[in-house]
Amino acid sequence: MKSTMSLQIDTTLLLRLVSQLQIRGGTQDVSEVISSAIELWLREQANLRKGSDPACVRGYQWKKLFLPEGTELRSWSYGENNYARVVGDEIIHNGKPVTPNQFAQSFARSTRNAWEDLRVRRPEDKQFRPACILRKELDKQEAQSAGTGTAAALSDTSALALLAAFQAQLQKQPVPQAPPPAQPRDPTPGEGWDLPERRKYRYRLEDVAY
């Protein structure tokens, strides 16, 4: 027999979970769903590389694009590729820290847009990719997350509204009243109760015809 223990969960998060279970259908066992979510998180953590904990990752934050340590940047100028590398929390080119814009302008005779000019290869990438494409992918992910967050907020609002309506309905229901106690029977004879019985004979229904 498996042992279990209680966990504290934020009320809003629990309402979101219950609302999602109602939409999806199937099992409605909240404990089972929470256990499945923890198992999924553990499997994902097992697939991460050693040292990939966000608290330990170093790199350069270029606007919304994060370049982890070991990322290579490439700029093409007049038939020649120039390279820079993220070391620690800086981009190093020719032994000096530079910004992406400074690196893009290093070999140009005109103003360049670093997002359009630079190619990036992060440690997990197999090839160089334009920085502008990476930024567009981030914008798309943020838009999708915003849509999901809005839907979740609406679900939370609906769940809270249903809960409030249910509580209000309970408050409106009348409290059942106990029936009044039975009144004691009055033994005093009423009018005519003391008159003599006028009926002297009793007949059976089957003897009426004879």
mmCIF file of the C-alpha atoms, coordinates in Angstrom:
data_MODEL
# 
_entry.id   MODEL 
# 
loop_
_atom_site.group_PDB 
_atom_site.id 
_atom_site.type_symbol 
_atom_site.label_atom_id 
_atom_site.label_alt_id 
_atom_site.label_comp_id 
_atom_site.label_asym_id 
_atom_site.label_entity_id 
_atom_site.label_seq_id 
_atom_site.pdbx_PDB_ins_code 
_atom_site.Cartn_x 
_atom_site.Cartn_y 
_atom_site.Cartn_z 
_atom_site.occupancy 
_atom_site.B_iso_or_equiv 
_atom_site.pdbx_formal_charge 
_atom_site.auth_seq_id 
_atom_site.auth_comp_id 
_atom_site.auth_asym_id 
_atom_site.auth_atom_id 
_atom_site.pdbx_PDB_model_num 
ATOM 1   C CA . MET A 1 1   ? 0.000   0.000   0.000   1.00 0.00 ? 1   MET A CA 1 
ATOM 2   C CA . LYS A 1 2   ? 1.388   3.385   -1.027  1.00 0.00 ? 2   LYS A CA 1 
ATOM 3   C CA . SER A 1 3   ? 1.842   6.013   1.640   1.00 0.00 ? 3   SER A CA 1 
ATOM 4   C CA . THR A 1 4   ? 0.504   9.523   0.980   1.00 0.00 ? 4   THR A CA 1 
ATOM 5   C CA . MET A 1 5   ? 0.958   12.974  2.459   1.00 0.00 ? 5   MET A CA 1 
ATOM 6   C CA . SER A 1 6   ? -0.859  16.312  2.246   1.00 0.00 ? 6   SER A CA 1 
ATOM 7   C CA . LEU A 1 7   ? 0.428   19.265  0.177   1.00 0.00 ? 7   LEU A CA 1 
ATOM 8   C CA . GLN A 1 8   ? -0.583  22.919  0.271   1.00 0.00 ? 8   GLN A CA 1 
ATOM 9   C CA . ILE A 1 9   ? -1.809  24.276  -3.098  1.00 0.00 ? 9   ILE A CA 1 
ATOM 10  C CA . ASP A 1 10  ? -2.801  27.830  -3.959  1.00 0.00 ? 10  ASP A CA 1 
ATOM 11  C CA . THR A 1 11  ? -6.596  28.182  -4.164  1.00 0.00 ? 11  THR A CA 1 
ATOM 12  C CA . THR A 1 12  ? -6.514  29.880  -7.577  1.00 0.00 ? 12  THR A CA 1 
ATOM 13  C CA . LEU A 1 13  ? -4.288  27.130  -8.986  1.00 0.00 ? 13  LEU A CA 1 
ATOM 14  C CA . LEU A 1 14  ? -6.623  24.457  -7.617  1.00 0.00 ? 14  LEU A CA 1 
ATOM 15  C CA . LEU A 1 15  ? -9.651  26.154  -9.211  1.00 0.00 ? 15  LEU A CA 1 
ATOM 16  C CA . ARG A 1 16  ? -7.820  26.262  -12.546 1.00 0.00 ? 16  ARG A CA 1 
ATOM 17  C CA . LEU A 1 17  ? -7.072  22.569  -12.245 1.00 0.00 ? 17  LEU A CA 1 
ATOM 18  C CA . VAL A 1 18  ? -10.709 21.679  -11.441 1.00 0.00 ? 18  VAL A CA 1 
ATOM 19  C CA . SER A 1 19  ? -11.941 23.836  -14.330 1.00 0.00 ? 19  SER A CA 1 
ATOM 20  C CA . GLN A 1 20  ? -9.533  22.160  -16.751 1.00 0.00 ? 20  GLN A CA 1 
ATOM 21  C CA . LEU A 1 21  ? -10.605 18.703  -15.580 1.00 0.00 ? 21  LEU A CA 1 
ATOM 22  C CA . GLN A 1 22  ? -14.240 19.604  -16.264 1.00 0.00 ? 22  GLN A CA 1 
ATOM 23  C CA . ILE A 1 23  ? -13.361 20.782  -19.778 1.00 0.00 ? 23  ILE A CA 1 
ATOM 24  C CA . ARG A 1 24  ? -11.183 17.772  -20.613 1.00 0.00 ? 24  ARG A CA 1 
ATOM 25  C CA . GLY A 1 25  ? -13.411 15.126  -19.034 1.00 0.00 ? 25  GLY A CA 1 
ATOM 26  C CA . GLY A 1 26  ? -12.093 11.714  -18.038 1.00 0.00 ? 26  GLY A CA 1 
ATOM 27  C CA . THR A 1 27  ? -10.732 11.201  -14.565 1.00 0.00 ? 27  THR A CA 1 
ATOM 28  C CA . GLN A 1 28  ? -11.782 13.794  -12.016 1.00 0.00 ? 28  GLN A CA 1 
ATOM 29  C CA . ASP A 1 29  ? -9.427  12.596  -9.276  1.00 0.00 ? 29  ASP A CA 1 
ATOM 30  C CA . VAL A 1 30  ? -7.427  15.715  -8.386  1.00 0.00 ? 30  VAL A CA 1 
ATOM 31  C CA . SER A 1 31  ? -4.807  13.740  -6.427  1.00 0.00 ? 31  SER A CA 1 
ATOM 32  C CA . GLU A 1 32  ? -4.171  11.453  -9.401  1.00 0.00 ? 32  GLU A CA 1 
ATOM 33  C CA . VAL A 1 33  ? -3.741  14.412  -11.771 1.00 0.00 ? 33  VAL A CA 1 
ATOM 34  C CA . ILE A 1 34  ? -1.299  16.162  -9.432  1.00 0.00 ? 34  ILE A CA 1 
ATOM 35  C CA . SER A 1 35  ? 0.760   12.971  -9.102  1.00 0.00 ? 35  SER A CA 1 
ATOM 36  C CA . SER A 1 36  ? 0.901   12.656  -12.917 1.00 0.00 ? 36  SER A CA 1 
ATOM 37  C CA . ALA A 1 37  ? 2.061   16.275  -13.236 1.00 0.00 ? 37  ALA A CA 1 
ATOM 38  C CA . ILE A 1 38  ? 4.886   15.696  -10.738 1.00 0.00 ? 38  ILE A CA 1 
ATOM 39  C CA . GLU A 1 39  ? 5.998   12.554  -12.581 1.00 0.00 ? 39  GLU A CA 1 
ATOM 40  C CA . LEU A 1 40  ? 6.058   14.490  -15.883 1.00 0.00 ? 40  LEU A CA 1 
ATOM 41  C CA . TRP A 1 41  ? 8.189   17.251  -14.317 1.00 0.00 ? 41  TRP A CA 1 
ATOM 42  C CA . LEU A 1 42  ? 10.638  14.680  -12.934 1.00 0.00 ? 42  LEU A CA 1 
ATOM 43  C CA . ARG A 1 43  ? 11.024  13.050  -16.374 1.00 0.00 ? 43  ARG A CA 1 
ATOM 44  C CA . GLU A 1 44  ? 11.751  16.444  -17.952 1.00 0.00 ? 44  GLU A CA 1 
ATOM 45  C CA . GLN A 1 45  ? 14.333  17.228  -15.302 1.00 0.00 ? 45  GLN A CA 1 
ATOM 46  C CA . ALA A 1 46  ? 16.059  13.909  -15.932 1.00 0.00 ? 46  ALA A CA 1 
ATOM 47  C CA . ASN A 1 47  ? 16.483  14.836  -19.619 1.00 0.00 ? 47  ASN A CA 1 
ATOM 48  C CA . LEU A 1 48  ? 18.246  18.148  -18.868 1.00 0.00 ? 48  LEU A CA 1 
ATOM 49  C CA . ARG A 1 49  ? 21.979  18.358  -19.167 1.00 0.00 ? 49  ARG A CA 1 
ATOM 50  C CA . LYS A 1 50  ? 24.027  18.526  -16.031 1.00 0.00 ? 50  LYS A CA 1 
ATOM 51  C CA . GLY A 1 51  ? 24.565  22.106  -14.948 1.00 0.00 ? 51  GLY A CA 1 
ATOM 52  C CA . SER A 1 52  ? 21.597  23.432  -16.936 1.00 0.00 ? 52  SER A CA 1 
ATOM 53  C CA . ASP A 1 53  ? 19.856  24.737  -13.848 1.00 0.00 ? 53  ASP A CA 1 
ATOM 54  C CA . PRO A 1 54  ? 18.778  28.325  -14.717 1.00 0.00 ? 54  PRO A CA 1 
ATOM 55  C CA . ALA A 1 55  ? 20.282  29.505  -11.427 1.00 0.00 ? 55  ALA A CA 1 
ATOM 56  C CA . CYS A 1 56  ? 23.706  28.327  -12.649 1.00 0.00 ? 56  CYS A CA 1 
ATOM 57  C CA . VAL A 1 57  ? 23.521  29.363  -16.316 1.00 0.00 ? 57  VAL A CA 1 
ATOM 58  C CA . ARG A 1 58  ? 25.700  32.276  -17.421 1.00 0.00 ? 58  ARG A CA 1 
ATOM 59  C CA . GLY A 1 59  ? 25.395  34.209  -20.626 1.00 0.00 ? 59  GLY A CA 1 
ATOM 60  C CA . TYR A 1 60  ? 24.589  37.500  -22.320 1.00 0.00 ? 60  TYR A CA 1 
ATOM 61  C CA . GLN A 1 61  ? 21.050  38.927  -22.339 1.00 0.00 ? 61  GLN A CA 1 
ATOM 62  C CA . TRP A 1 62  ? 20.477  40.615  -25.699 1.00 0.00 ? 62  TRP A CA 1 
ATOM 63  C CA . LYS A 1 63  ? 17.142  42.382  -25.294 1.00 0.00 ? 63  LYS A CA 1 
ATOM 64  C CA . LYS A 1 64  ? 14.705  39.444  -25.012 1.00 0.00 ? 64  LYS A CA 1 
ATOM 65  C CA . LEU A 1 65  ? 17.126  36.921  -26.559 1.00 0.00 ? 65  LEU A CA 1 
ATOM 66  C CA . PHE A 1 66  ? 19.357  35.098  -24.066 1.00 0.00 ? 66  PHE A CA 1 
ATOM 67  C CA . LEU A 1 67  ? 22.730  33.894  -25.362 1.00 0.00 ? 67  LEU A CA 1 
ATOM 68  C CA . PRO A 1 68  ? 24.114  31.227  -23.000 1.00 0.00 ? 68  PRO A CA 1 
ATOM 69  C CA . GLU A 1 69  ? 27.829  30.884  -22.422 1.00 0.00 ? 69  GLU A CA 1 
ATOM 70  C CA . GLY A 1 70  ? 29.512  29.252  -25.399 1.00 0.00 ? 70  GLY A CA 1 
ATOM 71  C CA . THR A 1 71  ? 27.274  30.944  -27.988 1.00 0.00 ? 71  THR A CA 1 
ATOM 72  C CA . GLU A 1 72  ? 29.069  32.019  -31.183 1.00 0.00 ? 72  GLU A CA 1 
ATOM 73  C CA . LEU A 1 73  ? 28.191  35.128  -33.179 1.00 0.00 ? 73  LEU A CA 1 
ATOM 74  C CA . ARG A 1 74  ? 29.169  35.575  -36.806 1.00 0.00 ? 74  ARG A CA 1 
ATOM 75  C CA . SER A 1 75  ? 29.250  38.703  -38.947 1.00 0.00 ? 75  SER A CA 1 
ATOM 76  C CA . TRP A 1 76  ? 29.991  38.717  -42.668 1.00 0.00 ? 76  TRP A CA 1 
ATOM 77  C CA . SER A 1 77  ? 31.850  41.706  -44.070 1.00 0.00 ? 77  SER A CA 1 
ATOM 78  C CA . TYR A 1 78  ? 33.380  42.084  -47.522 1.00 0.00 ? 78  TYR A CA 1 
ATOM 79  C CA . GLY A 1 79  ? 33.796  38.378  -48.202 1.00 0.00 ? 79  GLY A CA 1 
ATOM 80  C CA . GLU A 1 80  ? 35.081  37.493  -44.740 1.00 0.00 ? 80  GLU A CA 1 
ATOM 81  C CA . ASN A 1 81  ? 33.401  36.049  -41.656 1.00 0.00 ? 81  ASN A CA 1 
ATOM 82  C CA . ASN A 1 82  ? 34.168  37.542  -38.266 1.00 0.00 ? 82  ASN A CA 1 
ATOM 83  C CA . TYR A 1 83  ? 33.440  35.730  -35.035 1.00 0.00 ? 83  TYR A CA 1 
ATOM 84  C CA . ALA A 1 84  ? 32.724  36.573  -31.420 1.00 0.00 ? 84  ALA A CA 1 
ATOM 85  C CA . ARG A 1 85  ? 31.933  34.291  -28.486 1.00 0.00 ? 85  ARG A CA 1 
ATOM 86  C CA . VAL A 1 86  ? 29.970  34.548  -25.264 1.00 0.00 ? 86  VAL A CA 1 
ATOM 87  C CA . VAL A 1 87  ? 32.322  34.004  -22.342 1.00 0.00 ? 87  VAL A CA 1 
ATOM 88  C CA . GLY A 1 88  ? 30.771  34.227  -18.905 1.00 0.00 ? 88  GLY A CA 1 
ATOM 89  C CA . ASP A 1 89  ? 28.332  37.115  -19.103 1.00 0.00 ? 89  ASP A CA 1 
ATOM 90  C CA . GLU A 1 90  ? 30.045  39.017  -21.947 1.00 0.00 ? 90  GLU A CA 1 
ATOM 91  C CA . ILE A 1 91  ? 30.493  38.848  -25.701 1.00 0.00 ? 91  ILE A CA 1 
ATOM 92  C CA . ILE A 1 92  ? 34.219  38.718  -26.437 1.00 0.00 ? 92  ILE A CA 1 
ATOM 93  C CA . HIS A 1 93  ? 35.717  39.771  -29.774 1.00 0.00 ? 93  HIS A CA 1 
ATOM 94  C CA . ASN A 1 94  ? 39.482  40.034  -30.221 1.00 0.00 ? 94  ASN A CA 1 
ATOM 95  C CA . GLY A 1 95  ? 39.879  39.737  -26.476 1.00 0.00 ? 95  GLY A CA 1 
ATOM 96  C CA . LYS A 1 96  ? 37.585  42.652  -25.667 1.00 0.00 ? 96  LYS A CA 1 
ATOM 97  C CA . PRO A 1 97  ? 33.965  42.730  -24.455 1.00 0.00 ? 97  PRO A CA 1 
ATOM 98  C CA . VAL A 1 98  ? 31.554  44.165  -27.027 1.00 0.00 ? 98  VAL A CA 1 
ATOM 99  C CA . THR A 1 99  ? 27.847  44.567  -27.499 1.00 0.00 ? 99  THR A CA 1 
ATOM 100 C CA . PRO A 1 100 ? 26.079  42.928  -30.478 1.00 0.00 ? 100 PRO A CA 1 
ATOM 101 C CA . ASN A 1 101 ? 25.795  46.326  -32.146 1.00 0.00 ? 101 ASN A CA 1 
ATOM 102 C CA . GLN A 1 102 ? 29.486  47.099  -31.642 1.00 0.00 ? 102 GLN A CA 1 
ATOM 103 C CA . PHE A 1 103 ? 30.427  43.725  -33.091 1.00 0.00 ? 103 PHE A CA 1 
ATOM 104 C CA . ALA A 1 104 ? 28.177  44.256  -36.133 1.00 0.00 ? 104 ALA A CA 1 
ATOM 105 C CA . GLN A 1 105 ? 29.718  47.686  -36.795 1.00 0.00 ? 105 GLN A CA 1 
ATOM 106 C CA . SER A 1 106 ? 33.330  46.543  -36.325 1.00 0.00 ? 106 SER A CA 1 
ATOM 107 C CA . PHE A 1 107 ? 33.994  45.795  -40.012 1.00 0.00 ? 107 PHE A CA 1 
ATOM 108 C CA . ALA A 1 108 ? 31.241  47.820  -41.684 1.00 0.00 ? 108 ALA A CA 1 
ATOM 109 C CA . ARG A 1 109 ? 31.634  51.030  -43.584 1.00 0.00 ? 109 ARG A CA 1 
ATOM 110 C CA . SER A 1 110 ? 27.962  51.861  -43.078 1.00 0.00 ? 110 SER A CA 1 
ATOM 111 C CA . THR A 1 111 ? 25.421  51.553  -40.293 1.00 0.00 ? 111 THR A CA 1 
ATOM 112 C CA . ARG A 1 112 ? 24.167  48.021  -39.778 1.00 0.00 ? 112 ARG A CA 1 
ATOM 113 C CA . ASN A 1 113 ? 21.248  46.518  -37.906 1.00 0.00 ? 113 ASN A CA 1 
ATOM 114 C CA . ALA A 1 114 ? 22.755  43.918  -35.568 1.00 0.00 ? 114 ALA A CA 1 
ATOM 115 C CA . TRP A 1 115 ? 19.555  41.848  -35.587 1.00 0.00 ? 115 TRP A CA 1 
ATOM 116 C CA . GLU A 1 116 ? 19.663  41.573  -39.376 1.00 0.00 ? 116 GLU A CA 1 
ATOM 117 C CA . ASP A 1 117 ? 23.441  41.298  -39.707 1.00 0.00 ? 117 ASP A CA 1 
ATOM 118 C CA . LEU A 1 118 ? 24.461  38.760  -37.061 1.00 0.00 ? 118 LEU A CA 1 
ATOM 119 C CA . ARG A 1 119 ? 24.133  34.986  -37.177 1.00 0.00 ? 119 ARG A CA 1 
ATOM 120 C CA . VAL A 1 120 ? 23.939  33.092  -33.876 1.00 0.00 ? 120 VAL A CA 1 
ATOM 121 C CA . ARG A 1 121 ? 24.801  29.518  -32.919 1.00 0.00 ? 121 ARG A CA 1 
ATOM 122 C CA . ARG A 1 122 ? 23.963  28.591  -29.346 1.00 0.00 ? 122 ARG A CA 1 
ATOM 123 C CA . PRO A 1 123 ? 25.399  25.448  -27.725 1.00 0.00 ? 123 PRO A CA 1 
ATOM 124 C CA . GLU A 1 124 ? 22.239  23.465  -28.547 1.00 0.00 ? 124 GLU A CA 1 
ATOM 125 C CA . ASP A 1 125 ? 22.067  24.698  -32.168 1.00 0.00 ? 125 ASP A CA 1 
ATOM 126 C CA . LYS A 1 126 ? 23.511  22.661  -35.036 1.00 0.00 ? 126 LYS A CA 1 
ATOM 127 C CA . GLN A 1 127 ? 24.046  25.657  -37.314 1.00 0.00 ? 127 GLN A CA 1 
ATOM 128 C CA . PHE A 1 128 ? 24.102  29.435  -37.331 1.00 0.00 ? 128 PHE A CA 1 
ATOM 129 C CA . ARG A 1 129 ? 20.720  31.144  -37.485 1.00 0.00 ? 129 ARG A CA 1 
ATOM 130 C CA . PRO A 1 130 ? 19.839  34.808  -38.126 1.00 0.00 ? 130 PRO A CA 1 
ATOM 131 C CA . ALA A 1 131 ? 19.291  36.705  -34.896 1.00 0.00 ? 131 ALA A CA 1 
ATOM 132 C CA . CYS A 1 132 ? 16.134  38.305  -36.313 1.00 0.00 ? 132 CYS A CA 1 
ATOM 133 C CA . ILE A 1 133 ? 14.582  34.844  -36.822 1.00 0.00 ? 133 ILE A CA 1 
ATOM 134 C CA . LEU A 1 134 ? 15.318  33.883  -33.234 1.00 0.00 ? 134 LEU A CA 1 
ATOM 135 C CA . ARG A 1 135 ? 13.692  37.101  -32.049 1.00 0.00 ? 135 ARG A CA 1 
ATOM 136 C CA . LYS A 1 136 ? 10.563  36.436  -34.149 1.00 0.00 ? 136 LYS A CA 1 
ATOM 137 C CA . GLU A 1 137 ? 10.287  32.971  -32.634 1.00 0.00 ? 137 GLU A CA 1 
ATOM 138 C CA . LEU A 1 138 ? 10.410  34.502  -29.157 1.00 0.00 ? 138 LEU A CA 1 
ATOM 139 C CA . ASP A 1 139 ? 7.698   37.016  -30.115 1.00 0.00 ? 139 ASP A CA 1 
ATOM 140 C CA . LYS A 1 140 ? 5.494   34.156  -31.337 1.00 0.00 ? 140 LYS A CA 1 
ATOM 141 C CA . GLN A 1 141 ? 6.017   32.191  -28.134 1.00 0.00 ? 141 GLN A CA 1 
ATOM 142 C CA . GLU A 1 142 ? 5.167   35.232  -26.020 1.00 0.00 ? 142 GLU A CA 1 
ATOM 143 C CA . ALA A 1 143 ? 1.985   35.819  -28.031 1.00 0.00 ? 143 ALA A CA 1 
ATOM 144 C CA . GLN A 1 144 ? 0.922   32.201  -27.547 1.00 0.00 ? 144 GLN A CA 1 
ATOM 145 C CA . SER A 1 145 ? 1.688   32.378  -23.830 1.00 0.00 ? 145 SER A CA 1 
ATOM 146 C CA . ALA A 1 146 ? -0.337  35.584  -23.540 1.00 0.00 ? 146 ALA A CA 1 
ATOM 147 C CA . GLY A 1 147 ? -3.296  33.888  -25.246 1.00 0.00 ? 147 GLY A CA 1 
ATOM 148 C CA . THR A 1 148 ? -3.035  30.890  -22.948 1.00 0.00 ? 148 THR A CA 1 
ATOM 149 C CA . GLY A 1 149 ? -2.771  33.154  -19.917 1.00 0.00 ? 149 GLY A CA 1 
ATOM 150 C CA . THR A 1 150 ? -5.903  35.066  -20.994 1.00 0.00 ? 150 THR A CA 1 
ATOM 151 C CA . ALA A 1 151 ? -7.836  31.831  -21.460 1.00 0.00 ? 151 ALA A CA 1 
ATOM 152 C CA . ALA A 1 152 ? -6.661  30.608  -18.056 1.00 0.00 ? 152 ALA A CA 1 
ATOM 153 C CA . ALA A 1 153 ? -7.696  33.897  -16.459 1.00 0.00 ? 153 ALA A CA 1 
ATOM 154 C CA . LEU A 1 154 ? -11.147 33.591  -18.028 1.00 0.00 ? 154 LEU A CA 1 
ATOM 155 C CA . SER A 1 155 ? -11.387 30.019  -16.746 1.00 0.00 ? 155 SER A CA 1 
ATOM 156 C CA . ASP A 1 156 ? -10.404 31.213  -13.272 1.00 0.00 ? 156 ASP A CA 1 
ATOM 157 C CA . THR A 1 157 ? -13.040 33.939  -13.418 1.00 0.00 ? 157 THR A CA 1 
ATOM 158 C CA . SER A 1 158 ? -15.682 31.467  -14.559 1.00 0.00 ? 158 SER A CA 1 
ATOM 159 C CA . ALA A 1 159 ? -14.784 28.995  -11.832 1.00 0.00 ? 159 ALA A CA 1 
ATOM 160 C CA . LEU A 1 160 ? -14.881 31.692  -9.166  1.00 0.00 ? 160 LEU A CA 1 
ATOM 161 C CA . ALA A 1 161 ? -18.194 32.982  -10.506 1.00 0.00 ? 161 ALA A CA 1 
ATOM 162 C CA . LEU A 1 162 ? -19.684 29.480  -10.414 1.00 0.00 ? 162 LEU A CA 1 
ATOM 163 C CA . LEU A 1 163 ? -18.435 28.996  -6.878  1.00 0.00 ? 163 LEU A CA 1 
ATOM 164 C CA . ALA A 1 164 ? -19.866 32.345  -5.765  1.00 0.00 ? 164 ALA A CA 1 
ATOM 165 C CA . ALA A 1 165 ? -23.212 31.592  -7.439  1.00 0.00 ? 165 ALA A CA 1 
ATOM 166 C CA . PHE A 1 166 ? -23.356 28.200  -5.753  1.00 0.00 ? 166 PHE A CA 1 
ATOM 167 C CA . GLN A 1 167 ? -22.668 29.733  -2.347  1.00 0.00 ? 167 GLN A CA 1 
ATOM 168 C CA . ALA A 1 168 ? -25.295 32.443  -2.950  1.00 0.00 ? 168 ALA A CA 1 
ATOM 169 C CA . GLN A 1 169 ? -27.825 29.792  -3.948  1.00 0.00 ? 169 GLN A CA 1 
ATOM 170 C CA . LEU A 1 170 ? -27.161 27.924  -0.738  1.00 0.00 ? 170 LEU A CA 1 
ATOM 171 C CA . GLN A 1 171 ? -27.726 31.102  1.266   1.00 0.00 ? 171 GLN A CA 1 
ATOM 172 C CA . LYS A 1 172 ? -31.053 31.761  -0.509  1.00 0.00 ? 172 LYS A CA 1 
ATOM 173 C CA . GLN A 1 173 ? -32.509 28.323  0.199   1.00 0.00 ? 173 GLN A CA 1 
ATOM 174 C CA . PRO A 1 174 ? -35.027 28.487  3.103   1.00 0.00 ? 174 PRO A CA 1 
ATOM 175 C CA . VAL A 1 175 ? -34.092 26.672  6.248   1.00 0.00 ? 175 VAL A CA 1 
ATOM 176 C CA . PRO A 1 176 ? -36.561 23.756  6.761   1.00 0.00 ? 176 PRO A CA 1 
ATOM 177 C CA . GLN A 1 177 ? -38.874 24.388  9.722   1.00 0.00 ? 177 GLN A CA 1 
ATOM 178 C CA . ALA A 1 178 ? -39.841 21.734  12.224  1.00 0.00 ? 178 ALA A CA 1 
ATOM 179 C CA . PRO A 1 179 ? -43.558 20.781  12.127  1.00 0.00 ? 179 PRO A CA 1 
ATOM 180 C CA . PRO A 1 180 ? -45.657 22.307  14.933  1.00 0.00 ? 180 PRO A CA 1 
ATOM 181 C CA . PRO A 1 181 ? -46.286 20.017  17.909  1.00 0.00 ? 181 PRO A CA 1 
ATOM 182 C CA . ALA A 1 182 ? -49.570 18.069  17.842  1.00 0.00 ? 182 ALA A CA 1 
ATOM 183 C CA . GLN A 1 183 ? -52.377 19.576  19.944  1.00 0.00 ? 183 GLN A CA 1 
ATOM 184 C CA . PRO A 1 184 ? -53.758 17.348  22.757  1.00 0.00 ? 184 PRO A CA 1 
ATOM 185 C CA . ARG A 1 185 ? -57.188 15.808  22.015  1.00 0.00 ? 185 ARG A CA 1 
ATOM 186 C CA . ASP A 1 186 ? -60.169 17.450  23.712  1.00 0.00 ? 186 ASP A CA 1 
ATOM 187 C CA . PRO A 1 187 ? -62.145 14.703  25.539  1.00 0.00 ? 187 PRO A CA 1 
ATOM 188 C CA . THR A 1 188 ? -65.217 16.964  26.068  1.00 0.00 ? 188 THR A CA 1 
ATOM 189 C CA . PRO A 1 189 ? -68.252 15.467  24.221  1.00 0.00 ? 189 PRO A CA 1 
ATOM 190 C CA . GLY A 1 190 ? -69.656 17.610  21.443  1.00 0.00 ? 190 GLY A CA 1 
ATOM 191 C CA . GLU A 1 191 ? -73.262 18.458  20.613  1.00 0.00 ? 191 GLU A CA 1 
ATOM 192 C CA . GLY A 1 192 ? -75.432 15.355  20.068  1.00 0.00 ? 192 GLY A CA 1 
ATOM 193 C CA . TRP A 1 193 ? -72.836 12.871  21.283  1.00 0.00 ? 193 TRP A CA 1 
ATOM 194 C CA . ASP A 1 194 ? -75.054 11.808  24.232  1.00 0.00 ? 194 ASP A CA 1 
ATOM 195 C CA . LEU A 1 195 ? -78.205 10.999  22.145  1.00 0.00 ? 195 LEU A CA 1 
ATOM 196 C CA . PRO A 1 196 ? -79.426 7.334   22.194  1.00 0.00 ? 196 PRO A CA 1 
ATOM 197 C CA . GLU A 1 197 ? -78.591 5.061   19.315  1.00 0.00 ? 197 GLU A CA 1 
ATOM 198 C CA . ARG A 1 198 ? -81.625 5.041   16.966  1.00 0.00 ? 198 ARG A CA 1 
ATOM 199 C CA . ARG A 1 199 ? -80.498 2.103   14.895  1.00 0.00 ? 199 ARG A CA 1 
ATOM 200 C CA . LYS A 1 200 ? -81.835 -1.228  16.348  1.00 0.00 ? 200 LYS A CA 1 
ATOM 201 C CA . TYR A 1 201 ? -81.042 -3.759  13.641  1.00 0.00 ? 201 TYR A CA 1 
ATOM 202 C CA . ARG A 1 202 ? -78.019 -4.476  11.552  1.00 0.00 ? 202 ARG A CA 1 
ATOM 203 C CA . TYR A 1 203 ? -78.369 -5.898  8.047   1.00 0.00 ? 203 TYR A CA 1 
ATOM 204 C CA . ARG A 1 204 ? -75.910 -7.606  5.818   1.00 0.00 ? 204 ARG A CA 1 
ATOM 205 C CA . LEU A 1 205 ? -75.640 -6.333  2.279   1.00 0.00 ? 205 LEU A CA 1 
ATOM 206 C CA . GLU A 1 206 ? -76.443 -9.749  0.812   1.00 0.00 ? 206 GLU A CA 1 
ATOM 207 C CA . ASP A 1 207 ? -79.766 -9.943  2.773   1.00 0.00 ? 207 ASP A CA 1 
ATOM 208 C CA . VAL A 1 208 ? -81.163 -6.715  1.326   1.00 0.00 ? 208 VAL A CA 1 
ATOM 209 C CA . ALA A 1 209 ? -82.457 -8.456  -1.792  1.00 0.00 ? 209 ALA A CA 1 
ATOM 210 C CA . TYR A 1 210 ? -84.531 -10.955 0.200   1.00 0.00 ? 210 TYR A CA 1 
# 
